[in-house]
Amino acid sequence: GWPFVGVIYLPLGLIILIRNYKSSGLTKVVSISSYGLICLLIVLLTSSAIDIQMYKQWTSPTINILLYNASGNGDNLYG
């Protein structure tokens, strides 16, 4: 997936955590956060395993995009 989608969903996640904290307390927030972290780890580990298998090296799309844009070569793509 596109790495910047996480930035879009960050405010939504914070709203969900705040509303659950107000209605159910800290235990619900910890429960939701732990489920989210477990899902994140599963996705990242699966994606990393497939990338390592296909590219024969460790790679991260997020790091590659940041390095590409920060290195100064990104502006050559469109003139």
PDB file of N, CA, C and O in Angstrom:
ATOM      1  N   GLY A   1       0.792  -1.184   0.000  1.00  0.00           N
ATOM      2  CA  GLY A   1       0.000   0.000   0.000  1.00  0.00           C
ATOM      3  C   GLY A   1       0.842   1.259   0.000  1.00  0.00           C
ATOM      4  O   GLY A   1       2.066   1.221   0.127  1.00  0.00           O
ATOM      5  N   TRP A   2       0.174   2.330  -0.141  1.00  0.00           N
ATOM      6  CA  TRP A   2       0.804   3.627  -0.187  1.00  0.00           C
ATOM      7  C   TRP A   2       1.127   4.067   1.235  1.00  0.00           C
ATOM      8  O   TRP A   2       0.216   4.122   2.061  1.00  0.00           O
ATOM      9  N   PRO A   3       2.376   4.382   1.561  1.00  0.00           N
ATOM     10  CA  PRO A   3       2.758   4.645   2.948  1.00  0.00           C
ATOM     11  C   PRO A   3       2.125   5.875   3.579  1.00  0.00           C
ATOM     12  O   PRO A   3       2.048   5.966   4.805  1.00  0.00           O
ATOM     13  N   PHE A   4       1.671   6.825   2.765  1.00  0.00           N
ATOM     14  CA  PHE A   4       1.129   8.045   3.337  1.00  0.00           C
ATOM     15  C   PHE A   4      -0.325   7.915   3.777  1.00  0.00           C
ATOM     16  O   PHE A   4      -0.878   8.853   4.351  1.00  0.00           O
ATOM     17  N   VAL A   5      -0.943   6.792   3.523  1.00  0.00           N
ATOM     18  CA  VAL A   5      -2.325   6.579   3.953  1.00  0.00           C
ATOM     19  C   VAL A   5      -2.404   6.593   5.477  1.00  0.00           C
ATOM     20  O   VAL A   5      -3.410   7.024   6.040  1.00  0.00           O
ATOM     21  N   GLY A   6      -1.356   6.128   6.143  1.00  0.00           N
ATOM     22  CA  GLY A   6      -1.334   6.141   7.601  1.00  0.00           C
ATOM     23  C   GLY A   6      -1.476   7.532   8.170  1.00  0.00           C
ATOM     24  O   GLY A   6      -2.088   7.713   9.223  1.00  0.00           O
ATOM     25  N   VAL A   7      -0.922   8.514   7.493  1.00  0.00           N
ATOM     26  CA  VAL A   7      -1.030   9.905   7.947  1.00  0.00           C
ATOM     27  C   VAL A   7      -2.468  10.383   7.861  1.00  0.00           C
ATOM     28  O   VAL A   7      -2.917  11.156   8.707  1.00  0.00           O
ATOM     29  N   ILE A   8      -3.188   9.932   6.853  1.00  0.00           N
ATOM     30  CA  ILE A   8      -4.579  10.337   6.685  1.00  0.00           C
ATOM     31  C   ILE A   8      -5.450   9.755   7.796  1.00  0.00           C
ATOM     32  O   ILE A   8      -6.360  10.424   8.284  1.00  0.00           O
ATOM     33  N   TYR A   9      -5.177   8.517   8.198  1.00  0.00           N
ATOM     34  CA  TYR A   9      -5.991   7.853   9.209  1.00  0.00           C
ATOM     35  C   TYR A   9      -5.568   8.158  10.635  1.00  0.00           C
ATOM     36  O   TYR A   9      -6.258   7.746  11.568  1.00  0.00           O
ATOM     37  N   LEU A  10      -4.476   8.854  10.843  1.00  0.00           N
ATOM     38  CA  LEU A  10      -4.025   9.188  12.189  1.00  0.00           C
ATOM     39  C   LEU A  10      -5.052  10.018  12.963  1.00  0.00           C
ATOM     40  O   LEU A  10      -5.333   9.682  14.113  1.00  0.00           O
ATOM     41  N   PRO A  11      -5.628  11.085  12.395  1.00  0.00           N
ATOM     42  CA  PRO A  11      -6.657  11.827  13.152  1.00  0.00           C
ATOM     43  C   PRO A  11      -7.875  10.973  13.497  1.00  0.00           C
ATOM     44  O   PRO A  11      -8.431  11.100  14.588  1.00  0.00           O
ATOM     45  N   LEU A  12      -8.290  10.110  12.583  1.00  0.00           N
ATOM     46  CA  LEU A  12      -9.424   9.235  12.858  1.00  0.00           C
ATOM     47  C   LEU A  12      -9.113   8.304  14.026  1.00  0.00           C
ATOM     48  O   LEU A  12      -9.951   8.101  14.905  1.00  0.00           O
ATOM     49  N   GLY A  13      -7.917   7.744  14.035  1.00  0.00           N
ATOM     50  CA  GLY A  13      -7.521   6.866  15.130  1.00  0.00           C
ATOM     51  C   GLY A  13      -7.486   7.588  16.461  1.00  0.00           C
ATOM     52  O   GLY A  13      -7.895   7.035  17.482  1.00  0.00           O
ATOM     53  N   LEU A  14      -6.999   8.827  16.460  1.00  0.00           N
ATOM     54  CA  LEU A  14      -6.968   9.598  17.697  1.00  0.00           C
ATOM     55  C   LEU A  14      -8.376   9.912  18.196  1.00  0.00           C
ATOM     56  O   LEU A  14      -8.637   9.866  19.398  1.00  0.00           O
ATOM     57  N   ILE A  15      -9.277  10.229  17.280  1.00  0.00           N
ATOM     58  CA  ILE A  15     -10.666  10.492  17.673  1.00  0.00           C
ATOM     59  C   ILE A  15     -11.289   9.248  18.293  1.00  0.00           C
ATOM     60  O   ILE A  15     -11.980   9.341  19.307  1.00  0.00           O
ATOM     61  N   ILE A  16     -11.053   8.100  17.698  1.00  0.00           N
ATOM     62  CA  ILE A  16     -11.589   6.848  18.233  1.00  0.00           C
ATOM     63  C   ILE A  16     -11.044   6.586  19.633  1.00  0.00           C
ATOM     64  O   ILE A  16     -11.794   6.202  20.530  1.00  0.00           O
ATOM     65  N   LEU A  17      -9.736   6.792  19.824  1.00  0.00           N
ATOM     66  CA  LEU A  17      -9.145   6.566  21.143  1.00  0.00           C
ATOM     67  C   LEU A  17      -9.695   7.540  22.180  1.00  0.00           C
ATOM     68  O   LEU A  17      -9.979   7.142  23.310  1.00  0.00           O
ATOM     69  N   ILE A  18      -9.847   8.800  21.814  1.00  0.00           N
ATOM     70  CA  ILE A  18     -10.368   9.799  22.758  1.00  0.00           C
ATOM     71  C   ILE A  18     -11.808   9.485  23.144  1.00  0.00           C
ATOM     72  O   ILE A  18     -12.163   9.561  24.320  1.00  0.00           O
ATOM     73  N   ARG A  19     -12.634   9.136  22.172  1.00  0.00           N
ATOM     74  CA  ARG A  19     -14.039   8.816  22.474  1.00  0.00           C
ATOM     75  C   ARG A  19     -14.148   7.580  23.345  1.00  0.00           C
ATOM     76  O   ARG A  19     -14.968   7.538  24.262  1.00  0.00           O
ATOM     77  N   ASN A  20     -13.325   6.564  23.069  1.00  0.00           N
ATOM     78  CA  ASN A  20     -13.370   5.370  23.908  1.00  0.00           C
ATOM     79  C   ASN A  20     -12.825   5.630  25.301  1.00  0.00           C
ATOM     80  O   ASN A  20     -13.281   5.015  26.264  1.00  0.00           O
ATOM     81  N   TYR A  21     -11.862   6.526  25.425  1.00  0.00           N
ATOM     82  CA  TYR A  21     -11.351   6.877  26.747  1.00  0.00           C
ATOM     83  C   TYR A  21     -12.420   7.574  27.570  1.00  0.00           C
ATOM     84  O   TYR A  21     -12.559   7.314  28.765  1.00  0.00           O
ATOM     85  N   LYS A  22     -13.179   8.464  26.928  1.00  0.00           N
ATOM     86  CA  LYS A  22     -14.232   9.187  27.639  1.00  0.00           C
ATOM     87  C   LYS A  22     -15.382   8.272  28.046  1.00  0.00           C
ATOM     88  O   LYS A  22     -15.972   8.450  29.112  1.00  0.00           O
ATOM     89  N   SER A  23     -15.703   7.290  27.198  1.00  0.00           N
ATOM     90  CA  SER A  23     -16.860   6.436  27.491  1.00  0.00           C
ATOM     91  C   SER A  23     -16.506   5.182  28.282  1.00  0.00           C
ATOM     92  O   SER A  23     -17.292   4.746  29.123  1.00  0.00           O
ATOM     93  N   SER A  24     -15.330   4.591  28.028  1.00  0.00           N
ATOM     94  CA  SER A  24     -15.029   3.294  28.652  1.00  0.00           C
ATOM     95  C   SER A  24     -13.769   3.280  29.507  1.00  0.00           C
ATOM     96  O   SER A  24     -13.524   2.310  30.224  1.00  0.00           O
ATOM     97  N   GLY A  25     -12.985   4.314  29.446  1.00  0.00           N
ATOM     98  CA  GLY A  25     -11.807   4.368  30.293  1.00  0.00           C
ATOM     99  C   GLY A  25     -10.538   3.901  29.598  1.00  0.00           C
ATOM    100  O   GLY A  25     -10.522   3.582  28.409  1.00  0.00           O
ATOM    101  N   LEU A  26      -9.484   3.877  30.388  1.00  0.00           N
ATOM    102  CA  LEU A  26      -8.151   3.586  29.862  1.00  0.00           C
ATOM    103  C   LEU A  26      -7.994   2.144  29.392  1.00  0.00           C
ATOM    104  O   LEU A  26      -7.241   1.881  28.455  1.00  0.00           O
ATOM    105  N   THR A  27      -8.694   1.208  30.029  1.00  0.00           N
ATOM    106  CA  THR A  27      -8.532  -0.200  29.632  1.00  0.00           C
ATOM    107  C   THR A  27      -8.990  -0.434  28.199  1.00  0.00           C
ATOM    108  O   THR A  27      -8.381  -1.223  27.477  1.00  0.00           O
ATOM    109  N   LYS A  28     -10.041   0.232  27.784  1.00  0.00           N
ATOM    110  CA  LYS A  28     -10.527   0.099  26.404  1.00  0.00           C
ATOM    111  C   LYS A  28      -9.518   0.691  25.418  1.00  0.00           C
ATOM    112  O   LYS A  28      -9.292   0.125  24.348  1.00  0.00           O
ATOM    113  N   VAL A  29      -8.919   1.813  25.768  1.00  0.00           N
ATOM    114  CA  VAL A  29      -7.920   2.456  24.907  1.00  0.00           C
ATOM    115  C   VAL A  29      -6.697   1.555  24.764  1.00  0.00           C
ATOM    116  O   VAL A  29      -6.161   1.400  23.667  1.00  0.00           O
ATOM    117  N   VAL A  30      -6.258   0.965  25.866  1.00  0.00           N
ATOM    118  CA  VAL A  30      -5.116   0.050  25.821  1.00  0.00           C
ATOM    119  C   VAL A  30      -5.449  -1.177  24.982  1.00  0.00           C
ATOM    120  O   VAL A  30      -4.603  -1.661  24.230  1.00  0.00           O
ATOM    121  N   SER A  31      -6.665  -1.680  25.103  1.00  0.00           N
ATOM    122  CA  SER A  31      -7.091  -2.841  24.318  1.00  0.00           C
ATOM    123  C   SER A  31      -7.102  -2.526  22.824  1.00  0.00           C
ATOM    124  O   SER A  31      -6.584  -3.306  22.024  1.00  0.00           O
ATOM    125  N   ILE A  32      -7.680  -1.401  22.445  1.00  0.00           N
ATOM    126  CA  ILE A  32      -7.729  -1.004  21.034  1.00  0.00           C
ATOM    127  C   ILE A  32      -6.320  -0.771  20.500  1.00  0.00           C
ATOM    128  O   ILE A  32      -5.995  -1.190  19.389  1.00  0.00           O
ATOM    129  N   SER A  33      -5.491  -0.107  21.289  1.00  0.00           N
ATOM    130  CA  SER A  33      -4.114   0.175  20.859  1.00  0.00           C
ATOM    131  C   SER A  33      -3.313  -1.103  20.681  1.00  0.00           C
ATOM    132  O   SER A  33      -2.540  -1.222  19.730  1.00  0.00           O
ATOM    133  N   SER A  34      -3.488  -2.059  21.582  1.00  0.00           N
ATOM    134  CA  SER A  34      -2.735  -3.313  21.451  1.00  0.00           C
ATOM    135  C   SER A  34      -3.198  -4.104  20.227  1.00  0.00           C
ATOM    136  O   SER A  34      -2.373  -4.701  19.535  1.00  0.00           O
ATOM    137  N   TYR A  35      -4.494  -4.117  19.951  1.00  0.00           N
ATOM    138  CA  TYR A  35      -4.978  -4.775  18.729  1.00  0.00           C
ATOM    139  C   TYR A  35      -4.420  -4.096  17.483  1.00  0.00           C
ATOM    140  O   TYR A  35      -4.042  -4.766  16.522  1.00  0.00           O
ATOM    141  N   GLY A  36      -4.371  -2.782  17.501  1.00  0.00           N
ATOM    142  CA  GLY A  36      -3.811  -2.045  16.370  1.00  0.00           C
ATOM    143  C   GLY A  36      -2.341  -2.352  16.157  1.00  0.00           C
ATOM    144  O   GLY A  36      -1.902  -2.530  15.021  1.00  0.00           O
ATOM    145  N   LEU A  37      -1.574  -2.415  17.238  1.00  0.00           N
ATOM    146  CA  LEU A  37      -0.152  -2.737  17.130  1.00  0.00           C
ATOM    147  C   LEU A  37       0.077  -4.154  16.625  1.00  0.00           C
ATOM    148  O   LEU A  37       0.989  -4.396  15.834  1.00  0.00           O
ATOM    149  N   ILE A  38      -0.753  -5.094  17.085  1.00  0.00           N
ATOM    150  CA  ILE A  38      -0.637  -6.473  16.611  1.00  0.00           C
ATOM    151  C   ILE A  38      -0.921  -6.549  15.112  1.00  0.00           C
ATOM    152  O   ILE A  38      -0.192  -7.214  14.377  1.00  0.00           O
ATOM    153  N   CYS A  39      -1.974  -5.872  14.657  1.00  0.00           N
ATOM    154  CA  CYS A  39      -2.290  -5.846  13.220  1.00  0.00           C
ATOM    155  C   CYS A  39      -1.167  -5.196  12.424  1.00  0.00           C
ATOM    156  O   CYS A  39      -0.802  -5.683  11.354  1.00  0.00           O
ATOM    157  N   LEU A  40      -0.618  -4.100  12.939  1.00  0.00           N
ATOM    158  CA  LEU A  40       0.483  -3.424  12.271  1.00  0.00           C
ATOM    159  C   LEU A  40       1.697  -4.332  12.146  1.00  0.00           C
ATOM    160  O   LEU A  40       2.321  -4.387  11.087  1.00  0.00           O
ATOM    161  N   LEU A  41       2.038  -5.041  13.208  1.00  0.00           N
ATOM    162  CA  LEU A  41       3.177  -5.964  13.165  1.00  0.00           C
ATOM    163  C   LEU A  41       2.959  -7.097  12.170  1.00  0.00           C
ATOM    164  O   LEU A  41       3.878  -7.477  11.444  1.00  0.00           O
ATOM    165  N   ILE A  42       1.753  -7.632  12.137  1.00  0.00           N
ATOM    166  CA  ILE A  42       1.452  -8.715  11.194  1.00  0.00           C
ATOM    167  C   ILE A  42       1.618  -8.235   9.756  1.00  0.00           C
ATOM    168  O   ILE A  42       2.223  -8.923   8.934  1.00  0.00           O
ATOM    169  N   VAL A  43       1.082  -7.057   9.456  1.00  0.00           N
ATOM    170  CA  VAL A  43       1.180  -6.516   8.097  1.00  0.00           C
ATOM    171  C   VAL A  43       2.637  -6.221   7.742  1.00  0.00           C
ATOM    172  O   VAL A  43       3.092  -6.574   6.654  1.00  0.00           O
ATOM    173  N   LEU A  44       3.371  -5.576   8.655  1.00  0.00           N
ATOM    174  CA  LEU A  44       4.759  -5.237   8.372  1.00  0.00           C
ATOM    175  C   LEU A  44       5.642  -6.472   8.219  1.00  0.00           C
ATOM    176  O   LEU A  44       6.493  -6.519   7.332  1.00  0.00           O
ATOM    177  N   LEU A  45       5.446  -7.455   9.065  1.00  0.00           N
ATOM    178  CA  LEU A  45       6.253  -8.672   8.962  1.00  0.00           C
ATOM    179  C   LEU A  45       5.946  -9.442   7.682  1.00  0.00           C
ATOM    180  O   LEU A  45       6.851  -9.967   7.034  1.00  0.00           O
ATOM    181  N   THR A  46       4.664  -9.505   7.321  1.00  0.00           N
ATOM    182  CA  THR A  46       4.295 -10.191   6.084  1.00  0.00           C
ATOM    183  C   THR A  46       4.862  -9.459   4.873  1.00  0.00           C
ATOM    184  O   THR A  46       5.429 -10.082   3.975  1.00  0.00           O
ATOM    185  N   SER A  47       4.710  -8.152   4.848  1.00  0.00           N
ATOM    186  CA  SER A  47       5.238  -7.355   3.742  1.00  0.00           C
ATOM    187  C   SER A  47       6.753  -7.463   3.654  1.00  0.00           C
ATOM    188  O   SER A  47       7.300  -7.597   2.559  1.00  0.00           O
ATOM    189  N   SER A  48       7.433  -7.405   4.785  1.00  0.00           N
ATOM    190  CA  SER A  48       8.893  -7.520   4.796  1.00  0.00           C
ATOM    191  C   SER A  48       9.344  -8.893   4.325  1.00  0.00           C
ATOM    192  O   SER A  48      10.322  -9.005   3.586  1.00  0.00           O
ATOM    193  N   ALA A  49       8.642  -9.935   4.746  1.00  0.00           N
ATOM    194  CA  ALA A  49       9.008 -11.293   4.322  1.00  0.00           C
ATOM    195  C   ALA A  49       8.859 -11.451   2.810  1.00  0.00           C
ATOM    196  O   ALA A  49       9.710 -12.064   2.165  1.00  0.00           O
ATOM    197  N   ILE A  50       7.795 -10.909   2.245  1.00  0.00           N
ATOM    198  CA  ILE A  50       7.597 -10.991   0.793  1.00  0.00           C
ATOM    199  C   ILE A  50       8.649 -10.170   0.064  1.00  0.00           C
ATOM    200  O   ILE A  50       9.193 -10.619  -0.946  1.00  0.00           O
ATOM    201  N   ASP A  51       8.943  -8.970   0.562  1.00  0.00           N
ATOM    202  CA  ASP A  51       9.976  -8.132  -0.064  1.00  0.00           C
ATOM    203  C   ASP A  51      11.341  -8.817  -0.033  1.00  0.00           C
ATOM    204  O   ASP A  51      12.068  -8.797  -1.027  1.00  0.00           O
ATOM    205  N   ILE A  52      11.690  -9.418   1.094  1.00  0.00           N
ATOM    206  CA  ILE A  52      12.978 -10.109   1.204  1.00  0.00           C
ATOM    207  C   ILE A  52      13.031 -11.281   0.237  1.00  0.00           C
ATOM    208  O   ILE A  52      14.060 -11.524  -0.394  1.00  0.00           O
ATOM    209  N   GLN A  53      11.927 -12.007   0.118  1.00  0.00           N
ATOM    210  CA  GLN A  53      11.885 -13.162  -0.786  1.00  0.00           C
ATOM    211  C   GLN A  53      12.023 -12.723  -2.248  1.00  0.00           C
ATOM    212  O   GLN A  53      12.729 -13.366  -3.024  1.00  0.00           O
ATOM    213  N   MET A  54      11.359 -11.645  -2.618  1.00  0.00           N
ATOM    214  CA  MET A  54      11.358 -11.219  -4.017  1.00  0.00           C
ATOM    215  C   MET A  54      12.612 -10.427  -4.407  1.00  0.00           C
ATOM    216  O   MET A  54      13.177 -10.649  -5.478  1.00  0.00           O
ATOM    217  N   TYR A  55      13.044  -9.506  -3.542  1.00  0.00           N
ATOM    218  CA  TYR A  55      14.163  -8.632  -3.875  1.00  0.00           C
ATOM    219  C   TYR A  55      15.507  -9.156  -3.388  1.00  0.00           C
ATOM    220  O   TYR A  55      16.552  -8.606  -3.736  1.00  0.00           O
ATOM    221  N   LYS A  56      15.486 -10.212  -2.586  1.00  0.00           N
ATOM    222  CA  LYS A  56      16.704 -10.815  -2.014  1.00  0.00           C
ATOM    223  C   LYS A  56      17.463  -9.842  -1.128  1.00  0.00           C
ATOM    224  O   LYS A  56      18.668  -9.987  -0.925  1.00  0.00           O
ATOM    225  N   GLN A  57      16.753  -8.844  -0.598  1.00  0.00           N
ATOM    226  CA  GLN A  57      17.335  -7.908   0.348  1.00  0.00           C
ATOM    227  C   GLN A  57      16.202  -7.241   1.118  1.00  0.00           C
ATOM    228  O   GLN A  57      15.050  -7.253   0.687  1.00  0.00           O
ATOM    229  N   TRP A  58      16.547  -6.658   2.263  1.00  0.00           N
ATOM    230  CA  TRP A  58      15.554  -5.938   3.034  1.00  0.00           C
ATOM    231  C   TRP A  58      15.305  -4.601   2.370  1.00  0.00           C
ATOM    232  O   TRP A  58      16.243  -3.905   1.979  1.00  0.00           O
ATOM    233  N   THR A  59      14.041  -4.246   2.243  1.00  0.00           N
ATOM    234  CA  THR A  59      13.684  -2.958   1.663  1.00  0.00           C
ATOM    235  C   THR A  59      12.417  -2.440   2.330  1.00  0.00           C
ATOM    236  O   THR A  59      11.608  -3.219   2.834  1.00  0.00           O
ATOM    237  N   SER A  60      12.254  -1.145   2.330  1.00  0.00           N
ATOM    238  CA  SER A  60      11.063  -0.530   2.902  1.00  0.00           C
ATOM    239  C   SER A  60      10.556   0.536   1.936  1.00  0.00           C
ATOM    240  O   SER A  60      11.281   1.484   1.633  1.00  0.00           O
ATOM    241  N   PRO A  61       9.327   0.400   1.448  1.00  0.00           N
ATOM    242  CA  PRO A  61       8.788   1.404   0.540  1.00  0.00           C
ATOM    243  C   PRO A  61       8.762   2.803   1.160  1.00  0.00           C
ATOM    244  O   PRO A  61       9.033   3.790   0.477  1.00  0.00           O
ATOM    245  N   THR A  62       8.440   2.886   2.434  1.00  0.00           N
ATOM    246  CA  THR A  62       8.382   4.185   3.091  1.00  0.00           C
ATOM    247  C   THR A  62       9.752   4.853   3.114  1.00  0.00           C
ATOM    248  O   THR A  62       9.875   6.036   2.795  1.00  0.00           O
ATOM    249  N   ILE A  63      10.771   4.106   3.486  1.00  0.00           N
ATOM    250  CA  ILE A  63      12.126   4.660   3.522  1.00  0.00           C
ATOM    251  C   ILE A  63      12.589   5.019   2.115  1.00  0.00           C
ATOM    252  O   ILE A  63      13.232   6.051   1.922  1.00  0.00           O
ATOM    253  N   ASN A  64      12.272   4.186   1.138  1.00  0.00           N
ATOM    254  CA  ASN A  64      12.662   4.472  -0.248  1.00  0.00           C
ATOM    255  C   ASN A  64      12.024   5.767  -0.755  1.00  0.00           C
ATOM    256  O   ASN A  64      12.687   6.562  -1.421  1.00  0.00           O
ATOM    257  N   ILE A  65      10.750   5.984  -0.446  1.00  0.00           N
ATOM    258  CA  ILE A  65      10.076   7.213  -0.872  1.00  0.00           C
ATOM    259  C   ILE A  65      10.692   8.426  -0.188  1.00  0.00           C
ATOM    260  O   ILE A  65      10.935   9.447  -0.830  1.00  0.00           O
ATOM    261  N   LEU A  66      10.944   8.318   1.111  1.00  0.00           N
ATOM    262  CA  LEU A  66      11.548   9.439   1.831  1.00  0.00           C
ATOM    263  C   LEU A  66      12.946   9.755   1.315  1.00  0.00           C
ATOM    264  O   LEU A  66      13.294  10.924   1.150  1.00  0.00           O
ATOM    265  N   LEU A  67      13.752   8.723   1.057  1.00  0.00           N
ATOM    266  CA  LEU A  67      15.093   8.957   0.537  1.00  0.00           C
ATOM    267  C   LEU A  67      15.057   9.547  -0.867  1.00  0.00           C
ATOM    268  O   LEU A  67      15.860  10.420  -1.197  1.00  0.00           O
ATOM    269  N   TYR A  68      14.136   9.077  -1.686  1.00  0.00           N
ATOM    270  CA  TYR A  68      14.008   9.588  -3.045  1.00  0.00           C
ATOM    271  C   TYR A  68      13.635  11.067  -3.046  1.00  0.00           C
ATOM    272  O   TYR A  68      14.212  11.860  -3.790  1.00  0.00           O
ATOM    273  N   ASN A  69      12.682  11.425  -2.219  1.00  0.00           N
ATOM    274  CA  ASN A  69      12.232  12.811  -2.173  1.00  0.00           C
ATOM    275  C   ASN A  69      13.221  13.722  -1.456  1.00  0.00           C
ATOM    276  O   ASN A  69      13.350  14.892  -1.816  1.00  0.00           O
ATOM    277  N   ALA A  70      13.915  13.212  -0.459  1.00  0.00           N
ATOM    278  CA  ALA A  70      14.836  14.039   0.322  1.00  0.00           C
ATOM    279  C   ALA A  70      16.198  14.183  -0.341  1.00  0.00           C
ATOM    280  O   ALA A  70      16.950  15.100  -0.012  1.00  0.00           O
ATOM    281  N   SER A  71      16.526  13.296  -1.264  1.00  0.00           N
ATOM    282  CA  SER A  71      17.852  13.342  -1.874  1.00  0.00           C
ATOM    283  C   SER A  71      17.980  14.452  -2.916  1.00  0.00           C
ATOM    284  O   SER A  71      19.088  14.777  -3.341  1.00  0.00           O
ATOM    285  N   GLY A  72      16.855  15.034  -3.329  1.00  0.00           N
ATOM    286  CA  GLY A  72      16.915  16.117  -4.306  1.00  0.00           C
ATOM    287  C   GLY A  72      16.711  15.641  -5.730  1.00  0.00           C
ATOM    288  O   GLY A  72      16.693  16.462  -6.647  1.00  0.00           O
ATOM    289  N   ASN A  73      16.557  14.351  -5.946  1.00  0.00           N
ATOM    290  CA  ASN A  73      16.361  13.843  -7.303  1.00  0.00           C
ATOM    291  C   ASN A  73      14.885  13.739  -7.675  1.00  0.00           C
ATOM    292  O   ASN A  73      14.558  13.481  -8.834  1.00  0.00           O
ATOM    293  N   GLY A  74      14.008  13.932  -6.728  1.00  0.00           N
ATOM    294  CA  GLY A  74      12.576  13.807  -6.984  1.00  0.00           C
ATOM    295  C   GLY A  74      12.021  14.846  -7.923  1.00  0.00           C
ATOM    296  O   GLY A  74      11.032  14.600  -8.614  1.00  0.00           O
ATOM    297  N   ASP A  75      12.660  16.030  -7.955  1.00  0.00           N
ATOM    298  CA  ASP A  75      12.141  17.078  -8.827  1.00  0.00           C
ATOM    299  C   ASP A  75      12.487  16.856 -10.288  1.00  0.00           C
ATOM    300  O   ASP A  75      11.896  17.502 -11.153  1.00  0.00           O
ATOM    301  N   ASN A  76      13.417  15.973 -10.596  1.00  0.00           N
ATOM    302  CA  ASN A  76      13.782  15.685 -11.975  1.00  0.00           C
ATOM    303  C   ASN A  76      12.724  14.849 -12.698  1.00  0.00           C
ATOM    304  O   ASN A  76      12.703  14.789 -13.927  1.00  0.00           O
ATOM    305  N   LEU A  77      11.855  14.213 -11.931  1.00  0.00           N
ATOM    306  CA  LEU A  77      10.851  13.330 -12.520  1.00  0.00           C
ATOM    307  C   LEU A  77       9.861  14.124 -13.382  1.00  0.00           C
ATOM    308  O   LEU A  77       9.468  13.664 -14.454  1.00  0.00           O
ATOM    309  N   TYR A  78       9.465  15.296 -12.926  1.00  0.00           N
ATOM    310  CA  TYR A  78       8.460  16.090 -13.637  1.00  0.00           C
ATOM    311  C   TYR A  78       9.015  17.390 -14.196  1.00  0.00           C
ATOM    312  O   TYR A  78       8.242  18.245 -14.628  1.00  0.00           O
ATOM    313  N   GLY A  79      10.303  17.559 -14.200  1.00  0.00           N
ATOM    314  CA  GLY A  79      10.878  18.756 -14.807  1.00  0.00           C
ATOM    315  C   GLY A  79      11.228  19.724 -13.802  1.00  0.00           C
ATOM    316  O   GLY A  79      11.728  20.801 -14.129  1.00  0.00           O
TER     317      GLY A  79
END
